[in-house]
Amino acid sequence: MARLRLGPLLRYIDWESASSATVWIEADRPCTAEVRCADGASGSSPTFAVVGHHYALVVVTGLTPGTTTAYEVLLAGRQVWPLHDSHFPASTITTPPLTREDEQAPVRIAFGSCRWAAPPAADHDPAGPDALDTLAARLAADPDAVRPDALLLLGDQVYADETSRATRRRLAARRELREPPGAEVADYEEYTFLYDESWRDPEVRWLLSTVPSCMIFDDHDVIDDWNTSAAWLAEIRATPWWHERIVSGLMSYWVYQHLGNLSPAVLAADPLYAAVRAAPDSTELLRRFAAETAAEPSRARWSYRRVFGRVRLLMMDTRAARVLDEQQRSMLSAEEARWMREEALADPGSYDHLLIGTSLPWLLPPLIHEAESWNAALCRGERGGPGGRWARFGEKVRRASDLEHWAAFPGSFRRLTELLREAGSGPDAPATVCVLSGDVHHAYIAEPEWPASTPGGAPGARILQLTCSPLHNSIPRPLRAGFRFGWSWAGRRLGGLLARHGRTGTPPVRWQKTGGPWFGNQLMTLTLHGRKAALTLVQAKGKSRDAQLETVLDRNLTPDE
């Protein structure tokens, strides 16, 4: 008798036809997974096997535009969802209405990152209440509560390098933790432990079953500061455990997160997905793909595009696609950057809002930005030449201080800045271009200012950096003080001194913090309606079991017309 191990996760909603969706599940044995909706829509798919686990991504068709319908999941013809003892409302699929462009309904995009999934001991949670748990409780308790149309999870959905006590016990039952990689995950099976811990949380399980999600990895999904530099990569590749870790990390990401990011049409044209579904056991096939991708990142594209009416989302891979040669250092490979540019500039006038999802913020506190640019200059040999004393010092500082955001790739920072300006310019420019990020364990809003001398002129769209993290994690008080200082006048002055020492030149834009910093477990939501945009920030407050979402920001981002 087949049982549901994990899921369901509602992943993709087709906003063009408003008639199809995808639902991801993990079963405990081979079977056919089926989704049946109360309105008659349905879909089914046989499971595929990876390392003894069984998965399916079910394409649901026949949905009615502009409706909300409850659904159930069946395995081998037997209902397994909703759980028989569930106290949550029915899981539902909501489709957008098909209306004229001037009658578009609001689009609500919630986003955040960095969710440490370990459950609290009793009622004490050292990280504070979980923002996703608290959102789920609010939505479950109030059937009239407004739900997001999509939930963007911007990295660190699991922590492969920081396991909980419960997960460490499972690891210790398999192997000796005194041997590398110690209490970190070692292989695919151990990655499944992380997803079990994260997605079996009852509140989060229900939330992900009823709110569509888009995901992208960040470093902790594989290892802290993943691909920070060429020297780092050479050192870790020399360890006996890294190959299995990176292969398993990419395999599990493909199965648990990446597949659901893609539309049914893209999946239907994907030869790897077709081969995986056709194979009796796709373990070796997927291992080969992951190993080849780890050796040559250009073999895969993890970035993707989603459309929500007149809202375009481009989710960027800022980890696996990096070029790490110090003299050609780039956040994105040439092919990845070309794809990003084409997608951002295609069909001007077809969207009112452009969202760029990047796990790492584009605009940082000015002191941190200048420190990362200075460090990049030292590492490439601006002082003392490549491989010299300053370069070796810079590499130590880079790793110790996590200096690896967009500013640490100066050429990439300039190219992204120019792309955003271009996307926000011209007669068909969108109303807003918003860069959505996480990673830094606090939230803020930053707004760039282009010099009058900028070739092509300043953009007409409002361009914003919106950063929100963590969903459930903590940040030491000294780091809070450091982030605040980084935004201060004194911090900006200190950053200027580093820029002069590193001979980094002047950034192509200046920027100001126009909101925050806010610290806590939090979630931002953009509400986009026509050419109007509004931003809400909520934080989880109180004890874990009785936590509430408290609104700390509710701001219009576009002028009233």
C-alpha distance (Angstrom), angle and dihedral (degrees) to the residues before:
residue distance angle dihedral
M1 . . .
A2 3.81 . .
R3 3.79 117.6 .
L4 3.79 132.7 -164.9
R5 3.82 110.3 -110.2
L6 3.79 98.9 177.7
G7 3.77 138.9 -0.1
P8 2.91 152.4 -22.1
L9 3.79 96.7 -146.1
L10 3.80 118.0 -177.8
R11 3.80 102.3 -143.0
Y12 3.80 118.8 161.2
I13 3.82 130.0 30.3
D14 3.80 116.7 -172.6
W15 3.81 105.4 -130.3
E16 3.80 94.2 -176.0
S17 3.80 99.0 59.8
A18 3.83 95.6 14.5
S19 3.80 86.1 -149.9
S20 3.83 106.3 98.1
A21 3.79 140.9 52.9
T22 3.80 139.9 169.0
V23 3.81 127.5 -124.1
W24 3.84 122.5 -166.8
I25 3.81 123.6 -150.9
E26 3.79 140.8 169.4
A27 3.81 118.2 -146.4
D28 3.79 128.9 -168.5
R29 3.83 94.6 -123.1
P30 3.81 141.4 10.2
C31 3.80 112.0 -65.2
T32 3.79 144.1 124.1
A33 3.81 114.2 -82.7
E34 3.78 117.3 -149.5
V35 3.80 133.1 -173.0
R36 3.80 117.4 -158.0
C37 3.79 122.0 -171.9
A38 3.78 126.7 -155.4
D39 3.82 90.4 -121.8
G40 3.81 92.9 56.9
A41 3.82 98.7 -97.7
S42 3.79 114.0 133.3
G43 3.77 148.0 158.1
S44 3.78 139.6 -174.8
S45 3.78 139.6 -165.0
P46 3.80 137.3 176.8
T47 3.78 114.6 -116.0
F48 3.80 123.0 -108.1
A49 3.80 123.4 -142.4
V50 3.81 129.2 -124.7
V51 3.84 121.0 170.1
G52 3.79 91.8 -23.8
H53 3.82 94.4 -48.4
H54 3.79 123.9 113.9
Y55 3.80 124.7 -142.9
A56 3.78 140.5 172.9
L57 3.78 135.4 -172.6
V58 3.80 104.7 -156.7
V59 3.81 119.1 -155.2
V60 3.81 108.4 -146.1
T61 3.80 114.5 -156.0
G62 3.80 135.1 -180.0
L63 3.79 96.4 50.7
T64 3.80 117.5 156.1
P65 3.83 116.2 -119.9
G66 3.79 116.2 -114.0
T67 3.80 96.3 18.0
T68 3.78 141.7 109.9
T69 3.77 116.6 -139.0
A70 3.80 131.4 179.6
Y71 3.80 118.0 -126.1
E72 3.77 139.8 -165.1
V73 3.81 131.9 -156.3
L74 3.79 123.0 -132.6
L75 3.81 127.4 -169.1
A76 3.79 116.1 -161.0
G77 3.81 87.9 -13.1
R78 3.82 95.9 -53.4
Q79 3.81 122.0 112.9
V80 3.82 111.6 -117.0
W81 3.82 100.2 161.9
P82 2.99 133.4 87.9
L83 3.79 90.7 41.7
H84 3.78 110.7 -116.7
D85 3.82 93.1 -120.6
S86 3.82 97.2 40.9
H87 3.81 118.4 137.4
F88 3.81 91.9 -168.9
P89 3.81 125.3 100.3
A90 3.78 118.5 -98.8
S91 3.80 115.9 -73.0
T92 3.78 109.2 -110.2
I93 3.79 142.0 -167.7
T94 3.81 115.5 -140.1
T95 3.78 119.7 -162.9
P96 3.81 124.7 -163.2
P97 3.79 119.9 -112.8
L98 3.79 117.9 -105.2
T99 3.81 102.5 -124.1
R100 3.78 139.6 149.6
E101 3.80 115.0 -79.3
D102 3.82 90.8 -107.5
E103 3.81 90.4 54.8
Q104 3.81 99.1 50.0
A105 3.80 115.6 149.2
P106 3.82 119.1 -126.1
V107 3.81 116.1 -82.8
R108 3.81 115.8 -143.1
I109 3.80 117.7 -160.5
A110 3.82 117.5 -176.2
F111 3.80 119.0 -167.1
G112 3.78 144.6 175.2
S113 3.80 141.9 130.8
C114 3.79 146.2 -146.0
R115 3.78 108.7 60.6
W116 3.79 116.7 -179.5
A117 3.79 99.5 -159.7
A118 3.80 102.9 -164.4
P119 3.83 109.4 124.6
P120 3.81 116.5 -120.5
A121 3.76 121.6 -103.4
A122 3.82 104.9 -108.0
D123 3.81 105.8 -44.3
H124 3.79 97.3 -31.0
D125 3.76 116.3 98.8
P126 3.82 113.3 175.5
A127 3.80 89.6 -160.1
G128 3.80 93.0 51.1
P129 3.80 127.3 -121.1
D130 3.81 117.4 -26.6
A131 3.82 112.9 -110.3
L132 3.83 93.0 -147.3
D133 3.80 92.8 48.3
T134 3.78 89.5 49.6
L135 3.81 93.1 47.5
A136 3.80 89.7 50.4
A137 3.80 91.5 50.6
R138 3.81 91.0 51.1
L139 3.81 94.0 49.0
A140 3.81 93.3 44.2
A141 3.80 93.0 49.6
D142 3.80 96.3 47.8
P143 3.82 116.6 46.3
D144 3.81 89.4 -170.4
A145 3.81 94.5 54.2
V146 3.79 113.7 120.6
R147 3.80 110.2 -109.2
P148 3.80 125.6 -152.2
D149 3.79 115.5 -105.1
A150 3.80 87.4 -139.8
L151 3.79 138.2 6.7
L152 3.81 114.8 -144.4
L153 3.81 113.7 -155.7
L154 3.80 104.5 -164.1
G155 3.79 102.0 -165.2
D156 3.78 145.5 -54.0
Q157 3.80 92.3 65.8
V158 3.82 84.8 154.1
Y159 3.80 131.7 18.7
A160 3.80 109.3 -135.0
D161 3.80 92.0 175.6
E162 3.82 99.6 43.1
T163 3.77 109.9 50.4
S164 3.80 127.0 -177.7
R165 3.78 125.3 -116.4
A166 3.81 90.9 -103.5
T167 3.79 92.1 51.3
R168 3.81 91.8 46.6
R169 3.80 88.9 56.7
R170 3.80 89.3 54.8
L171 3.81 90.6 48.1
A172 3.80 91.8 49.2
A173 3.81 90.2 53.5
R174 3.84 88.4 60.7
R175 3.83 104.8 38.8
E176 3.81 147.6 -4.1
L177 3.82 108.9 -76.9
R178 3.81 92.1 -157.5
E179 3.80 87.2 73.2
P180 3.83 121.3 76.1
P181 2.96 130.8 -56.2
G182 3.79 83.9 30.0
A183 3.80 115.2 -175.5
E184 3.80 92.3 -2.2
V185 3.80 121.2 95.6
A186 3.80 115.5 -87.7
D187 3.80 108.1 -173.8
Y188 3.80 147.1 4.9
E189 3.79 95.2 -77.5
E190 3.78 90.5 54.8
Y191 3.81 90.4 49.4
T192 3.79 87.4 58.3
F193 3.82 87.4 59.4
L194 3.82 89.1 60.5
Y195 3.80 93.9 51.2
D196 3.80 90.3 45.6
E197 3.79 90.2 54.9
S198 3.79 94.2 45.2
W199 3.79 102.9 40.4
R200 3.80 100.0 35.0
D201 3.78 90.0 64.7
P202 3.84 97.1 117.8
E203 3.80 96.3 -133.1
V204 3.79 94.8 45.0
R205 3.81 91.2 43.5
W206 3.79 90.9 57.0
L207 3.81 93.2 41.7
L208 3.82 93.0 53.2
S209 3.80 90.0 46.8
T210 3.80 92.2 60.6
V211 3.85 107.4 26.8
P212 3.85 115.7 63.7
S213 3.80 112.9 -121.7
C214 3.81 137.3 -153.2
M215 3.81 118.7 -165.1
I216 3.80 141.3 -171.1
F217 3.79 128.9 177.4
D218 3.78 128.5 -116.3
D219 3.79 129.7 -173.0
H220 3.82 102.2 -71.8
D221 3.80 90.6 55.9
V222 3.83 81.7 72.8
I223 3.84 109.6 6.8
D224 3.79 138.6 -39.2
D225 3.84 111.9 -76.2
W226 3.79 92.0 4.9
N227 3.84 109.0 -163.9
T228 3.79 94.5 0.7
S229 3.83 93.4 150.8
A230 3.79 145.4 -14.6
A231 3.81 91.1 -104.4
W232 3.81 91.0 51.8
L233 3.80 91.4 49.9
A234 3.82 93.3 48.9
E235 3.81 91.5 50.6
I236 3.80 96.1 47.7
R237 3.81 93.0 45.4
A238 3.81 87.2 58.6
T239 3.82 91.9 61.3
P240 3.82 118.1 95.9
W241 3.83 94.6 -127.7
W242 3.81 103.8 45.5
H243 3.81 99.5 82.6
E244 3.80 92.7 57.6
R245 3.81 90.8 44.1
I246 3.81 96.9 52.7
V247 3.81 93.5 41.0
S248 3.81 91.4 50.0
G249 3.79 91.7 43.6
L250 3.80 92.7 54.6
M251 3.81 93.0 42.1
S252 3.78 93.3 51.6
Y253 3.81 92.8 43.4
W254 3.81 90.0 52.8
V255 3.81 91.4 51.2
Y256 3.80 102.5 37.7
Q257 3.80 103.2 32.3
H258 3.81 116.2 7.9
L259 3.82 102.0 53.8
G260 3.79 92.9 58.1
N261 3.80 91.7 52.9
L262 3.80 90.8 67.2
S263 3.79 131.3 81.6
P264 3.81 120.8 -117.6
A265 3.82 88.5 -110.3
V266 3.81 92.8 54.7
L267 3.81 91.0 45.6
A268 3.80 91.6 49.9
A269 3.81 89.7 56.5
D270 3.82 94.7 45.9
P271 3.84 110.8 104.3
L272 3.81 92.6 -163.3
Y273 3.80 92.5 54.7
A274 3.80 90.4 47.5
A275 3.81 91.6 50.1
V276 3.82 92.4 47.4
R277 3.80 91.9 51.5
A278 3.81 92.3 46.9
A279 3.81 96.9 49.0
P280 3.82 120.2 90.1
D281 3.81 86.4 -139.0
S282 3.81 117.8 11.6
T283 3.81 96.7 -173.5
E284 3.80 97.6 108.7
L285 3.78 93.2 39.3
L286 3.80 91.2 53.9
R287 3.82 92.3 42.1
R288 3.79 89.9 55.0
F289 3.81 91.2 49.9
A290 3.82 91.9 49.1
A291 3.82 93.9 46.1
E292 3.80 92.2 49.3
T293 3.81 90.7 46.9
A294 3.81 92.0 49.3
A295 3.81 89.2 52.9
E296 3.81 95.2 41.8
P297 3.84 112.3 19.7
S298 3.81 93.4 -168.9
R299 3.83 89.0 73.6
A300 3.81 89.6 79.0
R301 3.78 137.3 38.6
W302 3.77 115.8 -149.2
S303 3.82 94.4 172.9
Y304 3.79 116.6 93.9
R305 3.80 145.5 174.7
R306 3.80 128.7 -122.7
V307 3.80 128.6 -176.6
F308 3.81 125.6 -152.9
G309 3.77 104.5 -176.6
R310 3.80 105.1 -72.1
V311 3.80 92.4 -7.6
R312 3.80 117.9 95.3
L313 3.81 121.1 -160.5
L314 3.79 122.2 -165.6
M315 3.80 112.1 -172.2
M316 3.80 112.6 -160.1
D317 3.77 131.3 -151.8
T318 3.82 103.8 -137.2
R319 3.83 96.1 169.2
A320 3.80 115.8 46.8
A321 3.83 97.0 35.0
R322 3.81 97.1 57.4
V323 3.80 124.3 129.0
L324 3.82 105.8 -142.0
D325 3.81 104.5 -175.5
E326 3.83 102.4 121.8
Q327 3.80 92.4 -134.4
Q328 3.83 93.6 48.7
R329 3.79 100.0 28.6
S330 3.81 112.6 165.3
M331 3.78 136.2 166.7
L332 3.81 89.5 -142.5
S333 3.78 131.4 33.3
A334 3.81 116.3 -115.7
E335 3.81 90.8 -103.4
E336 3.80 92.8 48.2
A337 3.80 92.0 47.5
R338 3.82 90.1 49.7
W339 3.81 91.1 51.9
M340 3.79 90.8 48.4
R341 3.79 92.9 50.4
E342 3.79 93.9 47.5
E343 3.79 93.0 49.0
A344 3.82 94.0 46.7
L345 3.80 94.9 49.7
A346 3.82 100.5 35.7
D347 3.81 118.9 115.1
P348 3.81 99.8 0.7
G349 3.77 110.6 -152.2
S350 3.82 93.2 31.8
Y351 3.80 93.3 98.7
D352 3.81 136.1 41.3
H353 3.80 96.8 -157.8
L354 3.80 131.8 32.7
L355 3.80 117.6 -157.7
I356 3.80 120.0 -166.2
G357 3.81 112.6 -163.6
T358 3.80 112.3 -157.4
S359 3.79 120.7 158.3
L360 3.82 89.2 -143.8
P361 3.82 119.2 61.4
W362 3.79 118.4 -111.0
L363 3.82 93.1 -152.9
L364 3.81 117.0 43.0
P365 3.80 132.1 176.4
P366 3.84 102.3 -64.4
L367 3.81 94.9 -116.1
I368 3.82 91.4 53.3
H369 3.80 91.2 46.1
E370 3.80 92.1 52.8
A371 3.81 91.7 44.0
E372 3.81 90.6 54.7
S373 3.83 92.8 46.1
W374 3.81 90.1 47.8
N375 3.78 90.9 49.1
A376 3.81 92.2 49.3
A377 3.82 89.1 52.0
L378 3.81 91.8 51.8
C379 3.81 92.6 47.6
R380 3.79 93.5 52.1
G381 3.82 90.4 50.1
E382 3.80 104.0 -101.1
R383 3.81 86.5 143.9
G384 3.80 115.3 41.5
G385 3.82 97.4 -7.0
P386 3.83 131.7 -89.1
G387 3.79 112.7 -38.0
G388 3.79 92.9 11.0
R389 3.79 129.6 131.5
W390 3.80 94.0 -83.9
A391 3.81 91.3 48.0
R392 3.81 91.9 52.1
F393 3.79 90.1 47.0
G394 3.81 90.1 49.5
E395 3.80 92.3 53.1
K396 3.81 91.1 53.2
V397 3.80 91.4 49.1
R398 3.83 91.8 46.2
R399 3.80 92.8 56.7
A400 3.79 96.4 39.5
S401 3.81 93.5 49.8
D402 3.83 102.1 34.4
L403 3.81 92.9 -119.3
E404 3.80 98.1 171.9
H405 3.80 110.4 109.3
W406 3.81 126.3 114.8
A407 3.82 90.4 -72.4
A408 3.82 89.0 60.6
F409 3.82 87.2 62.2
P410 3.82 98.5 52.8
G411 3.80 96.9 -179.8
S412 3.81 90.9 49.8
F413 3.80 90.7 48.6
R414 3.79 90.8 54.7
R415 3.80 93.3 46.0
L416 3.80 93.0 49.1
T417 3.81 90.5 47.4
E418 3.80 90.6 52.5
L419 3.81 92.2 45.8
L420 3.80 91.0 53.0
R421 3.80 90.2 49.4
E422 3.79 91.5 50.5
A423 3.80 93.4 46.1
G424 3.80 89.6 51.4
S425 3.82 95.9 47.5
G426 3.78 136.6 81.3
P427 3.79 135.7 46.1
D428 3.82 92.7 -63.4
A429 3.80 96.0 46.0
P430 3.80 117.2 143.3
A431 3.78 119.8 -113.1
T432 3.82 92.6 -115.0
V433 3.78 139.8 14.6
C434 3.80 108.6 -162.6
V435 3.80 125.3 -172.4
L436 3.82 107.3 -152.5
S437 3.80 116.2 -158.1
G438 3.79 145.1 156.6
D439 3.84 132.5 174.5
V440 3.82 101.1 101.3
H441 3.84 98.6 80.7
H442 3.77 96.2 -122.6
A443 3.79 137.4 70.6
Y444 3.79 131.1 -121.3
I445 3.79 145.2 147.1
A446 3.80 120.6 -127.8
E447 3.79 128.2 -177.2
P448 3.82 125.5 -161.5
E449 3.79 126.9 -136.8
W450 3.81 118.7 -153.8
P451 3.80 118.3 -146.2
A452 3.80 116.0 -112.1
S453 3.80 88.0 -116.8
T454 3.82 93.8 60.3
P455 3.84 109.9 130.1
G456 3.79 107.3 -112.6
G457 3.78 92.4 18.8
A458 3.79 131.7 -106.7
P459 3.81 117.2 -44.1
G460 3.77 121.4 -99.8
A461 3.80 94.0 -142.0
R462 3.76 120.7 81.2
I463 3.80 106.4 -108.2
L464 3.79 118.9 -158.7
Q465 3.77 140.8 176.6
L466 3.83 107.5 -141.8
T467 3.79 112.7 -173.1
C468 3.81 123.6 -177.1
S469 3.79 128.3 171.5
P470 2.95 153.8 178.7
L471 3.78 114.8 31.7
H472 3.78 88.9 -175.6
N473 3.78 119.9 -5.6
S474 3.78 139.4 82.6
I475 3.78 141.3 -114.0
P476 3.83 124.9 -150.0
R477 3.80 116.3 -113.6
P478 3.83 93.6 -117.5
L479 3.81 89.3 58.5
R480 3.80 90.4 49.4
A481 3.78 88.8 54.8
G482 3.79 90.0 47.0
F483 3.80 93.0 53.5
R484 3.80 91.0 48.8
F485 3.80 90.7 49.7
G486 3.80 89.5 48.7
W487 3.81 89.4 62.9
S488 3.82 94.7 45.4
W489 3.81 128.7 100.4
A490 3.81 89.5 -112.0
G491 3.81 90.8 50.6
R492 3.80 90.8 51.2
R493 3.82 89.8 51.3
L494 3.79 91.8 50.2
G495 3.79 88.9 49.3
G496 3.78 89.0 54.7
L497 3.81 90.2 56.4
L498 3.81 90.7 52.7
A499 3.80 90.2 48.9
R500 3.79 91.1 54.3
H501 3.79 92.3 48.2
G502 3.80 92.1 48.9
R503 3.82 93.5 41.7
T504 3.79 88.5 -132.3
G505 3.78 98.2 150.8
T506 3.79 127.5 -142.0
P507 3.83 119.8 -43.6
P508 3.81 114.1 -115.2
V509 3.81 90.3 -116.1
R510 3.77 139.3 24.9
W511 3.77 120.3 -140.2
Q512 3.76 140.4 -165.2
K513 3.76 131.9 -153.0
T514 3.80 106.7 -115.6
G515 3.80 96.8 176.7
G516 3.80 137.4 22.8
P517 2.88 150.1 -43.8
W518 3.80 92.6 -139.2
F519 3.80 122.3 179.6
G520 3.80 126.5 -158.9
N521 3.79 140.8 64.3
Q522 3.77 102.4 -47.3
L523 3.77 150.7 158.9
M524 3.80 131.7 -152.8
T525 3.80 123.9 -150.2
L526 3.79 126.8 -164.2
T527 3.80 116.7 -155.5
L528 3.80 110.0 -160.6
H529 3.81 119.4 -172.9
G530 3.76 119.3 167.9
R531 3.80 104.6 -47.6
K532 3.78 93.4 -25.3
A533 3.79 124.4 100.5
A534 3.80 133.1 -171.7
L535 3.79 131.3 -178.3
T536 3.80 129.3 -148.8
L537 3.80 126.9 -173.0
V538 3.80 119.8 -165.1
Q539 3.80 129.0 -176.9
A540 3.81 129.4 -158.1
K541 3.80 109.0 -118.7
G542 3.80 133.8 -177.5
K543 3.79 133.7 25.2
S544 3.77 115.3 -25.0
R545 3.80 97.5 -107.7
D546 3.80 94.1 45.3
A547 3.80 100.1 31.8
Q548 3.79 120.7 144.8
L549 3.79 132.6 -162.1
E550 3.79 110.6 -112.6
T551 3.80 119.2 -162.0
V552 3.80 110.0 -131.2
L553 3.82 97.9 167.2
D554 3.80 134.4 27.4
R555 3.80 110.6 167.3
N556 3.80 138.9 161.2
L557 3.79 110.5 -129.1
T558 3.79 96.9 -168.4
P559 3.81 128.0 51.1
D560 3.78 117.9 -102.3
E561 3.78 112.2 -106.2
